């Protein structure tokens, strides 16, 4: 039969949080954060994982071009996410806009995990790859060299030969026109024109 103390230790519940701090942090920030969270009977505080600088950090829509440091926190004492955020911001003397506290099972956290997995999968979006590493290897001399230009000119000359035959056919057609089809001369083009009213002449 188990003792009450053993039963009590087995029934202790841990509460998990993710604390996200936007911007650069000082050297002793992690130790100060651990001291601040002792109020909630801290069990574990991970070392901060720093993300690269992002133009729009996901949890900080009001900020731009900032890195985010993420700490995994486990406590024995329950506390609301909003209360923990305000407490950390006040204790660490930073703006509440630079602090976000989430629980691991929240939809936004699941979305971030899915995006992290999707970024490593084979179906990652190729449009974001600036260098386009999967492109087939192309020899530049096939398109931008004297040899490529000469081959292009040969192709153009091949296409020019049938056009000479078309010009000859057009000349033959012009020679076959009759006088009726020819345009009439304008009376204004002559040097001397007869007066329209012979009496007034």
C-alpha positions in Angstrom: 0.0 0.0 0.0 1.4 3.4 -1.0 1.9 6.2 1.4 0.2 9.5 1.2 3.5 11.3 0.4 4.1 8.9 -2.6 0.5 9.3 -3.8 0.9 13.1 -3.6 4.2 13.1 -5.6 2.6 10.9 -8.2 -0.4 13.1 -8.5 1.5 16.3 -9.1 0.7 17.9 -12.4 3.0 19.9 -14.6 1.9 22.8 -16.7 3.7 23.5 -19.9 4.2 26.9 -21.5 6.2 28.4 -24.4 7.6 31.8 -23.6 8.6 33.9 -26.7 10.6 37.0 -26.4 11.0 39.2 -29.5 14.2 41.1 -30.1 17.7 40.8 -28.6 18.0 39.6 -25.1 20.7 40.3 -22.5 23.3 37.7 -21.4 21.7 37.0 -18.0 18.2 37.0 -19.4 17.6 33.2 -19.0 18.8 33.2 -15.3 16.6 36.3 -14.6 13.6 34.6 -16.2 14.2 31.5 -14.1 14.3 33.6 -11.0 11.0 35.3 -12.1 9.2 32.0 -12.6 10.2 30.5 -9.2 7.0 32.1 -8.0 5.1 29.4 -9.9 7.3 26.5 -8.6 9.4 26.0 -11.7 10.3 22.5 -12.7 12.1 23.0 -15.9 13.3 25.9 -18.1 15.0 25.1 -21.4 17.8 27.2 -22.9 16.4 29.7 -25.3 16.2 28.8 -28.9 16.7 31.8 -31.1 15.1 32.0 -34.6 16.7 33.9 -37.4 15.5 37.5 -38.1 12.2 37.4 -39.8 10.5 40.3 -41.7 7.1 39.4 -39.9 7.5 37.1 -36.9 4.4 34.9 -36.6 3.4 35.7 -33.1 4.3 39.4 -33.3 2.3 41.0 -36.1 3.1 44.5 -34.9 6.9 43.9 -35.1 9.1 43.6 -38.2 12.7 42.4 -38.8 13.1 40.8 -35.3 14.4 37.5 -34.1 12.5 35.5 -31.5 13.9 33.6 -28.5 11.7 30.7 -27.4 11.9 29.1 -23.9 10.1 25.9 -22.8 8.8 26.4 -19.3 7.3 23.7 -16.9 5.7 24.7 -13.6 3.9 22.9 -10.8 1.6 25.8 -10.1 -1.0 26.7 -12.7 -1.1 30.2 -14.1 -3.1 31.7 -17.0 -1.2 32.6 -20.2 -2.2 36.3 -20.0 -1.1 36.6 -16.3 2.2 34.9 -17.0 2.8 37.2 -20.0 2.1 40.4 -18.0 4.2 39.1 -15.0 7.2 38.3 -17.2 7.0 41.7 -19.0 6.8 43.6 -15.7 9.5 41.6 -14.0 12.0 41.7 -16.9 11.1 45.3 -17.7 10.3 44.8 -21.3 7.3 45.8 -23.4 4.3 43.4 -23.3 4.3 43.7 -27.1 7.6 41.8 -27.1 6.4 38.9 -24.9 4.1 36.1 -26.0 3.2 33.1 -23.8 1.4 30.0 -25.4 0.5 26.5 -24.3 2.0 23.7 -26.5 -1.5 22.4 -27.6 -2.8 25.7 -29.0 -3.8 25.8 -32.7 -1.1 28.4 -33.5 1.6 26.2 -32.0 0.3 23.2 -34.0 0.3 25.4 -37.2 4.0 26.4 -36.5 5.0 22.7 -36.0 3.2 21.8 -39.3 5.0 24.6 -41.1 8.4 23.5 -39.7 7.7 19.9 -41.0 6.5 21.2 -44.3 9.7 23.3 -44.8 11.7 20.1 -44.6 9.5 17.9 -46.7 10.0 17.1 -50.4 6.8 19.1 -51.2 8.2 22.4 -50.1 7.2 25.4 -52.1 9.7 25.8 -55.0 8.7 29.4 -55.6 10.5 30.5 -52.4 13.8 29.0 -53.6 15.6 32.0 -55.0 18.5 29.9 -56.3 16.2 27.2 -57.8 18.5 24.4 -56.9 16.4 21.7 -58.6 16.8 23.4 -62.1 18.4 21.3 -64.8 22.0 22.1 -65.6 22.2 24.3 -68.7 25.4 25.0 -70.7 25.5 28.8 -71.2 27.5 28.4 -74.4 24.6 26.8 -76.1 22.6 30.0 -75.8 25.1 32.9 -75.5 28.1 32.2 -77.8 29.3 32.9 -81.3 28.5 29.3 -82.2 24.9 29.7 -81.0 24.5 32.9 -83.0 25.8 31.2 -86.2 23.4 28.4 -85.8 20.6 30.9 -85.4 21.6 32.7 -88.5 21.7 29.4 -90.5 18.1 28.7 -89.4 17.1 32.2 -90.5 18.7 31.7 -93.9 16.9 28.4 -94.4 13.6 30.2 -93.9 14.6 33.0 -96.3 14.9 30.7 -99.4 11.2 30.0 -99.8 10.5 33.8 -99.5 12.5 34.5 -102.7 10.1 32.2 -104.6 7.2 34.1 -103.1 8.7 37.4 -104.4 9.0 35.9 -107.9 5.4 34.9 -107.9 4.4 38.4 -106.9 6.4 39.8 -109.8 4.6 37.5 -112.2 1.2 38.5 -110.8 2.1 42.2 -111.2 3.0 41.6 -114.9 -0.3 39.9 -115.5 -2.4 42.9 -114.6 -4.5 44.5 -117.5 -5.1 48.1 -118.4 -8.5 48.0 -116.9 -7.1 47.0 -113.6 -4.5 49.8 -113.7 -5.3 53.0 -111.8 -6.5 56.0 -113.8 -4.3 59.1 -113.9 -5.5 62.1 -112.0 -6.3 65.2 -114.0 -4.4 67.3 -111.4 -1.1 65.6 -112.3 -1.0 67.0 -115.8 1.0 70.1 -116.6 -1.9 71.7 -118.6 -5.5 70.9 -118.0 -8.4 71.9 -120.2 -10.7 74.5 -118.7 -14.0 72.9 -117.6 -16.1 75.6 -119.2 -14.9 76.2 -122.8 -17.0 79.4 -123.2 -15.4 81.2 -120.4 -11.9 80.2 -121.6 
